[in-house]
Amino acid sequence: METVRGQDLGGIPDEALYEHCRREGRCLVTLDLDFADVLRFPPEATPGIGVLRPSGRPTLRALTVLTSQLTSALARESIHGRLWIVEPGRVRIHQSAEEKE
């Protein structure tokens, strides 16, 4: 696991971060709702995108709960090529056109 800060990528454009994660084969987990835009950031081309959506302010406690939910969901199924929106009490999974068929 790496962080944006740990890789000295803070402040880069979203598109550059998306491409960086894709090239390195890393799942992107973020609080940035921009990454939930499947037209701008197609999850099918990635190891997966997880967007954490705390209710209210993103406190350490809220992020710990959401991260735990994400980890539990990952134990049941793969995020590869998908967008997951992780909210308190649920994980919404965006289905690509191929998955819907």
ROLUM-962146 format. One record per atom (N, C-alpha, C): residue number from 0; residue in one letter; chain; atom name; z, y, x. Coordinates in Angstrom, 2 decimals. Example, Ala and Ser with C-alpha at 12.3 -4.5 7.8 and 13.67 -1.06 7.14 Angstrom:
seq / type / mol / atom / up / north / east
0 / A / A / N / 7.80 / -5.69 / 13.19
0 / A / A / CA / 7.80 / -4.50 / 12.30
0 / A / A / C / 7.80 / -3.30 / 13.20
1 / S / A / N / 7.08 / -2.25 / 12.85
1 / S / A / CA / 7.14 / -1.06 / 13.67
1 / S / A / C / 7.87 / 0.03 / 12.90
% end
This chain:
seq / type / mol / atom / up / north / east
0 / M / A / N / 0.00 / -1.16 / 0.84
0 / M / A / CA / 0.00 / 0.00 / 0.00
0 / M / A / C / 0.00 / 1.23 / 0.89
1 / E / A / N / -0.81 / 2.20 / 0.52
1 / E / A / CA / -0.90 / 3.48 / 1.22
1 / E / A / C / -0.69 / 4.60 / 0.23
2 / T / A / N / -0.37 / 5.76 / 0.74
2 / T / A / CA / -0.26 / 6.95 / -0.11
2 / T / A / C / -1.25 / 7.99 / 0.38
3 / V / A / N / -1.56 / 8.92 / -0.50
3 / V / A / CA / -2.45 / 10.02 / -0.12
3 / V / A / C / -1.82 / 10.77 / 1.06
4 / R / A / N / -0.55 / 11.06 / 0.94
4 / R / A / CA / 0.15 / 11.77 / 2.02
4 / R / A / C / 0.15 / 10.96 / 3.31
5 / G / A / N / 0.41 / 9.65 / 3.20
5 / G / A / CA / 0.45 / 8.79 / 4.38
5 / G / A / C / -0.88 / 8.69 / 5.11
6 / Q / A / N / -1.97 / 8.89 / 4.38
6 / Q / A / CA / -3.29 / 8.84 / 5.01
6 / Q / A / C / -3.83 / 10.24 / 5.27
7 / D / A / N / -2.99 / 11.24 / 5.11
7 / D / A / CA / -3.36 / 12.64 / 5.36
7 / D / A / C / -4.57 / 13.06 / 4.51
8 / L / A / N / -4.54 / 12.67 / 3.23
8 / L / A / CA / -5.64 / 12.98 / 2.33
8 / L / A / C / -5.25 / 14.02 / 1.27
9 / G / A / N / -4.07 / 14.57 / 1.39
9 / G / A / CA / -3.60 / 15.55 / 0.40
9 / G / A / C / -4.56 / 16.73 / 0.30
10 / G / A / N / -4.86 / 17.11 / -0.93
10 / G / A / CA / -5.72 / 18.27 / -1.17
10 / G / A / C / -7.21 / 17.99 / -1.17
11 / I / A / N / -7.62 / 16.74 / -0.93
11 / I / A / CA / -9.06 / 16.48 / -0.96
11 / I / A / C / -9.53 / 16.45 / -2.41
12 / P / A / N / -10.79 / 16.71 / -2.65
12 / P / A / CA / -11.32 / 16.66 / -4.02
12 / P / A / C / -11.16 / 15.26 / -4.63
13 / D / A / N / -11.02 / 15.21 / -5.94
13 / D / A / CA / -10.86 / 13.93 / -6.64
13 / D / A / C / -12.00 / 12.97 / -6.32
14 / E / A / N / -13.21 / 13.47 / -6.29
14 / E / A / CA / -14.38 / 12.62 / -6.00
14 / E / A / C / -14.25 / 11.97 / -4.62
15 / A / A / N / -13.77 / 12.73 / -3.65
15 / A / A / CA / -13.61 / 12.20 / -2.29
15 / A / A / C / -12.52 / 11.12 / -2.26
16 / L / A / N / -11.44 / 11.34 / -3.00
16 / L / A / CA / -10.37 / 10.34 / -3.05
16 / L / A / C / -10.86 / 9.06 / -3.74
17 / Y / A / N / -11.59 / 9.21 / -4.83
17 / Y / A / CA / -12.18 / 8.07 / -5.54
17 / Y / A / C / -13.05 / 7.26 / -4.59
18 / E / A / N / -13.94 / 7.93 / -3.86
18 / E / A / CA / -14.84 / 7.24 / -2.92
18 / E / A / C / -14.06 / 6.59 / -1.78
19 / H / A / N / -13.05 / 7.27 / -1.29
19 / H / A / CA / -12.23 / 6.72 / -0.20
19 / H / A / C / -11.57 / 5.41 / -0.64
20 / C / A / N / -10.95 / 5.41 / -1.82
20 / C / A / CA / -10.29 / 4.20 / -2.33
20 / C / A / C / -11.31 / 3.10 / -2.57
21 / R / A / N / -12.44 / 3.47 / -3.12
21 / R / A / CA / -13.50 / 2.49 / -3.38
21 / R / A / C / -13.99 / 1.84 / -2.09
22 / R / A / N / -14.26 / 2.68 / -1.10
22 / R / A / CA / -14.74 / 2.17 / 0.20
22 / R / A / C / -13.72 / 1.26 / 0.87
23 / E / A / N / -12.43 / 1.62 / 0.78
23 / E / A / CA / -11.39 / 0.81 / 1.42
23 / E / A / C / -10.96 / -0.39 / 0.57
24 / G / A / N / -11.51 / -0.50 / -0.63
24 / G / A / CA / -11.14 / -1.62 / -1.50
24 / G / A / C / -9.73 / -1.52 / -2.03
25 / R / A / N / -9.30 / -0.28 / -2.31
25 / R / A / CA / -7.93 / -0.04 / -2.79
25 / R / A / C / -7.93 / 0.38 / -4.25
26 / C / A / N / -6.97 / -0.15 / -4.98
26 / C / A / CA / -6.73 / 0.29 / -6.35
26 / C / A / C / -6.08 / 1.67 / -6.27
27 / L / A / N / -6.52 / 2.58 / -7.11
27 / L / A / CA / -5.98 / 3.94 / -7.14
27 / L / A / C / -4.96 / 4.04 / -8.27
28 / V / A / N / -3.73 / 4.37 / -7.93
28 / V / A / CA / -2.67 / 4.58 / -8.92
28 / V / A / C / -2.27 / 6.05 / -8.81
29 / T / A / N / -2.32 / 6.76 / -9.94
29 / T / A / CA / -2.17 / 8.20 / -9.90
29 / T / A / C / -1.54 / 8.75 / -11.18
30 / L / A / N / -1.05 / 9.96 / -11.09
30 / L / A / CA / -0.60 / 10.71 / -12.27
30 / L / A / C / -1.70 / 11.64 / -12.77
31 / D / A / N / -2.77 / 11.75 / -12.03
31 / D / A / CA / -3.85 / 12.70 / -12.32
31 / D / A / C / -4.74 / 12.17 / -13.46
32 / L / A / N / -4.65 / 12.82 / -14.61
32 / L / A / CA / -5.42 / 12.39 / -15.78
32 / L / A / C / -6.93 / 12.51 / -15.61
33 / D / A / N / -7.37 / 13.29 / -14.63
33 / D / A / CA / -8.81 / 13.40 / -14.39
33 / D / A / C / -9.43 / 12.03 / -14.11
34 / F / A / N / -8.66 / 11.14 / -13.49
34 / F / A / CA / -9.18 / 9.82 / -13.14
34 / F / A / C / -9.34 / 8.90 / -14.36
35 / A / A / N / -8.89 / 9.34 / -15.52
35 / A / A / CA / -9.09 / 8.59 / -16.76
35 / A / A / C / -10.47 / 8.85 / -17.37
36 / D / A / N / -11.23 / 9.75 / -16.77
36 / D / A / CA / -12.59 / 10.06 / -17.23
36 / D / A / C / -13.54 / 9.01 / -16.66
37 / V / A / N / -13.90 / 8.02 / -17.49
37 / V / A / CA / -14.70 / 6.89 / -17.01
37 / V / A / C / -16.15 / 7.26 / -16.70
38 / L / A / N / -16.61 / 8.38 / -17.20
38 / L / A / CA / -17.96 / 8.82 / -16.85
38 / L / A / C / -17.97 / 9.44 / -15.46
39 / R / A / N / -16.94 / 10.16 / -15.13
39 / R / A / CA / -16.84 / 10.81 / -13.82
39 / R / A / C / -16.37 / 9.83 / -12.75
40 / F / A / N / -15.45 / 8.93 / -13.13
40 / F / A / CA / -14.89 / 7.95 / -12.20
40 / F / A / C / -14.99 / 6.55 / -12.80
41 / P / A / N / -16.18 / 5.94 / -12.74
41 / P / A / CA / -16.36 / 4.62 / -13.35
41 / P / A / C / -15.47 / 3.56 / -12.70
42 / P / A / N / -14.58 / 2.96 / -13.47
42 / P / A / CA / -13.68 / 1.97 / -12.88
42 / P / A / C / -14.39 / 0.68 / -12.47
43 / E / A / N / -15.53 / 0.39 / -13.09
43 / E / A / CA / -16.26 / -0.85 / -12.77
43 / E / A / C / -16.64 / -0.93 / -11.29
44 / A / A / N / -16.79 / 0.21 / -10.65
44 / A / A / CA / -17.20 / 0.25 / -9.25
44 / A / A / C / -16.01 / 0.23 / -8.28
45 / T / A / N / -14.81 / -0.03 / -8.81
45 / T / A / CA / -13.60 / 0.06 / -7.99
45 / T / A / C / -12.74 / -1.20 / -8.09
46 / P / A / N / -11.74 / -1.31 / -7.22
46 / P / A / CA / -10.74 / -2.37 / -7.36
46 / P / A / C / -9.78 / -2.09 / -8.53
47 / G / A / N / -9.95 / -0.94 / -9.19
47 / G / A / CA / -9.14 / -0.60 / -10.35
47 / G / A / C / -8.55 / 0.78 / -10.23
48 / I / A / N / -8.29 / 1.38 / -11.41
48 / I / A / CA / -7.65 / 2.69 / -11.48
48 / I / A / C / -6.50 / 2.58 / -12.46
49 / G / A / N / -5.32 / 2.96 / -12.02
49 / G / A / CA / -4.15 / 2.98 / -12.89
49 / G / A / C / -3.65 / 4.41 / -13.01
50 / V / A / N / -3.62 / 4.92 / -14.24
50 / V / A / CA / -3.13 / 6.28 / -14.47
50 / V / A / C / -1.77 / 6.18 / -15.15
51 / L / A / N / -0.75 / 6.69 / -14.48
51 / L / A / CA / 0.61 / 6.68 / -15.02
51 / L / A / C / 0.80 / 7.90 / -15.89
52 / R / A / N / 1.28 / 7.70 / -17.13
52 / R / A / CA / 1.47 / 8.78 / -18.09
52 / R / A / C / 2.90 / 8.81 / -18.59
53 / P / A / N / 3.79 / 9.44 / -17.85
53 / P / A / CA / 5.16 / 9.53 / -18.34
53 / P / A / C / 5.23 / 10.46 / -19.55
54 / S / A / N / 6.20 / 10.22 / -20.42
54 / S / A / CA / 6.39 / 11.16 / -21.52
54 / S / A / C / 7.29 / 12.26 / -20.98
55 / G / A / N / 6.80 / 13.47 / -21.06
55 / G / A / CA / 7.56 / 14.57 / -20.48
55 / G / A / C / 7.37 / 14.69 / -18.99
56 / R / A / N / 8.35 / 15.25 / -18.38
56 / R / A / CA / 8.33 / 15.50 / -16.94
56 / R / A / C / 8.37 / 14.20 / -16.14
57 / P / A / N / 7.56 / 14.09 / -15.08
57 / P / A / CA / 7.53 / 12.85 / -14.29
57 / P / A / C / 8.74 / 12.74 / -13.35
58 / T / A / N / 9.86 / 12.27 / -13.89
58 / T / A / CA / 11.07 / 12.08 / -13.09
58 / T / A / C / 10.97 / 10.79 / -12.28
59 / L / A / N / 11.82 / 10.64 / -11.30
59 / L / A / CA / 11.84 / 9.41 / -10.51
59 / L / A / C / 12.11 / 8.21 / -11.41
60 / R / A / N / 13.03 / 8.35 / -12.34
60 / R / A / CA / 13.35 / 7.26 / -13.28
60 / R / A / C / 12.11 / 6.88 / -14.10
61 / A / A / N / 11.42 / 7.87 / -14.66
61 / A / A / CA / 10.23 / 7.61 / -15.48
61 / A / A / C / 9.15 / 6.92 / -14.66
62 / L / A / N / 8.94 / 7.38 / -13.43
62 / L / A / CA / 7.91 / 6.78 / -12.58
62 / L / A / C / 8.28 / 5.35 / -12.18
63 / T / A / N / 9.57 / 5.10 / -11.98
63 / T / A / CA / 10.03 / 3.75 / -11.65
63 / T / A / C / 9.75 / 2.81 / -12.82
64 / V / A / N / 10.02 / 3.26 / -14.05
64 / V / A / CA / 9.76 / 2.44 / -15.23
64 / V / A / C / 8.27 / 2.16 / -15.37
65 / L / A / N / 7.43 / 3.19 / -15.22
65 / L / A / CA / 5.98 / 3.00 / -15.36
65 / L / A / C / 5.43 / 2.09 / -14.27
66 / T / A / N / 5.94 / 2.24 / -13.06
66 / T / A / CA / 5.49 / 1.39 / -11.95
66 / T / A / C / 5.88 / -0.06 / -12.20
67 / S / A / N / 7.07 / -0.27 / -12.76
67 / S / A / CA / 7.51 / -1.62 / -13.11
67 / S / A / C / 6.61 / -2.22 / -14.18
68 / Q / A / N / 6.24 / -1.42 / -15.18
68 / Q / A / CA / 5.32 / -1.89 / -16.22
68 / Q / A / C / 3.98 / -2.27 / -15.61
69 / L / A / N / 3.48 / -1.44 / -14.71
69 / L / A / CA / 2.21 / -1.72 / -14.05
69 / L / A / C / 2.29 / -3.03 / -13.27
70 / T / A / N / 3.36 / -3.22 / -12.53
70 / T / A / CA / 3.55 / -4.43 / -11.74
70 / T / A / C / 3.60 / -5.67 / -12.64
71 / S / A / N / 4.31 / -5.57 / -13.75
71 / S / A / CA / 4.39 / -6.70 / -14.70
71 / S / A / C / 3.01 / -7.02 / -15.26
72 / A / A / N / 2.25 / -6.00 / -15.61
72 / A / A / CA / 0.91 / -6.21 / -16.15
72 / A / A / C / 0.00 / -6.85 / -15.11
73 / L / A / N / 0.14 / -6.43 / -13.85
73 / L / A / CA / -0.68 / -6.99 / -12.78
73 / L / A / C / -0.38 / -8.47 / -12.55
74 / A / A / N / 0.83 / -8.90 / -12.87
74 / A / A / CA / 1.19 / -10.31 / -12.73
74 / A / A / C / 0.48 / -11.16 / -13.79
75 / R / A / N / 0.08 / -10.53 / -14.88
75 / R / A / CA / -0.58 / -11.26 / -15.98
75 / R / A / C / -2.10 / -11.22 / -15.92
76 / E / A / N / -2.65 / -10.11 / -15.42
76 / E / A / CA / -4.11 / -10.01 / -15.36
76 / E / A / C / -4.55 / -9.04 / -14.27
77 / S / A / N / -5.83 / -9.08 / -13.97
77 / S / A / CA / -6.39 / -8.27 / -12.90
77 / S / A / C / -6.80 / -6.89 / -13.40
78 / I / A / N / -6.55 / -5.89 / -12.57
78 / I / A / CA / -6.99 / -4.53 / -12.85
78 / I / A / C / -8.38 / -4.27 / -12.26
79 / H / A / N / -8.87 / -5.19 / -11.47
79 / H / A / CA / -10.15 / -5.00 / -10.76
79 / H / A / C / -11.25 / -4.55 / -11.71
80 / G / A / N / -11.88 / -3.42 / -11.39
80 / G / A / CA / -12.99 / -2.90 / -12.17
80 / G / A / C / -12.59 / -2.29 / -13.50
81 / R / A / N / -11.31 / -2.03 / -13.69
81 / R / A / CA / -10.83 / -1.51 / -14.97
81 / R / A / C / -10.00 / -0.24 / -14.80
82 / L / A / N / -9.87 / 0.46 / -15.89
82 / L / A / CA / -8.98 / 1.61 / -15.98
82 / L / A / C / -7.81 / 1.22 / -16.86
83 / W / A / N / -6.60 / 1.36 / -16.32
83 / W / A / CA / -5.39 / 1.12 / -17.09
83 / W / A / C / -4.65 / 2.43 / -17.25
84 / I / A / N / -4.25 / 2.74 / -18.47
84 / I / A / CA / -3.41 / 3.90 / -18.73
84 / I / A / C / -2.01 / 3.34 / -19.02
85 / V / A / N / -1.06 / 3.64 / -18.15
85 / V / A / CA / 0.29 / 3.09 / -18.27
85 / V / A / C / 1.20 / 4.15 / -18.87
86 / E / A / N / 1.66 / 3.87 / -20.09
86 / E / A / CA / 2.54 / 4.78 / -20.82
86 / E / A / C / 3.86 / 4.06 / -21.08
87 / P / A / N / 4.92 / 4.81 / -21.40
87 / P / A / CA / 6.18 / 4.13 / -21.70
87 / P / A / C / 6.01 / 3.09 / -22.81
88 / G / A / N / 6.29 / 1.84 / -22.47
88 / G / A / CA / 6.22 / 0.76 / -23.46
88 / G / A / C / 4.87 / 0.11 / -23.67
89 / R / A / N / 3.82 / 0.61 / -23.02
89 / R / A / CA / 2.51 / -0.03 / -23.21
89 / R / A / C / 1.55 / 0.28 / -22.07
90 / V / A / N / 0.56 / -0.60 / -21.95
90 / V / A / CA / -0.54 / -0.41 / -21.00
90 / V / A / C / -1.83 / -0.50 / -21.79
91 / R / A / N / -2.58 / 0.61 / -21.80
91 / R / A / CA / -3.88 / 0.61 / -22.47
91 / R / A / C / -4.94 / 0.27 / -21.44
92 / I / A / N / -5.81 / -0.65 / -21.78
92 / I / A / CA / -6.86 / -1.10 / -20.85
92 / I / A / C / -8.21 / -0.68 / -21.40
93 / H / A / N / -8.92 / 0.12 / -20.61
93 / H / A / CA / -10.27 / 0.53 / -20.99
93 / H / A / C / -11.21 / -0.63 / -20.74
94 / Q / A / N / -11.99 / -0.97 / -21.74
94 / Q / A / CA / -12.95 / -2.05 / -21.59
94 / Q / A / C / -14.34 / -1.48 / -21.34
95 / S / A / N / -15.00 / -2.02 / -20.34
95 / S / A / CA / -16.37 / -1.63 / -20.05
95 / S / A / C / -17.28 / -2.21 / -21.11
96 / A / A / N / -18.51 / -1.75 / -21.14
96 / A / A / CA / -19.49 / -2.26 / -22.09
96 / A / A / C / -19.69 / -3.76 / -21.91
97 / E / A / N / -19.67 / -4.24 / -20.66
97 / E / A / CA / -19.86 / -5.67 / -20.39
97 / E / A / C / -18.70 / -6.49 / -20.97
98 / E / A / N / -17.48 / -5.97 / -20.87
98 / E / A / CA / -16.32 / -6.69 / -21.37
98 / E / A / C / -16.32 / -6.78 / -22.90
99 / K / A / N / -16.89 / -5.78 / -23.55
99 / K / A / CA / -16.89 / -5.75 / -25.01
99 / K / A / C / -17.87 / -6.76 / -25.60
100 / E / A / N / -18.86 / -7.16 / -24.81
100 / E / A / CA / -19.88 / -8.10 / -25.32
100 / E / A / C / -19.37 / -9.52 / -25.32
% end
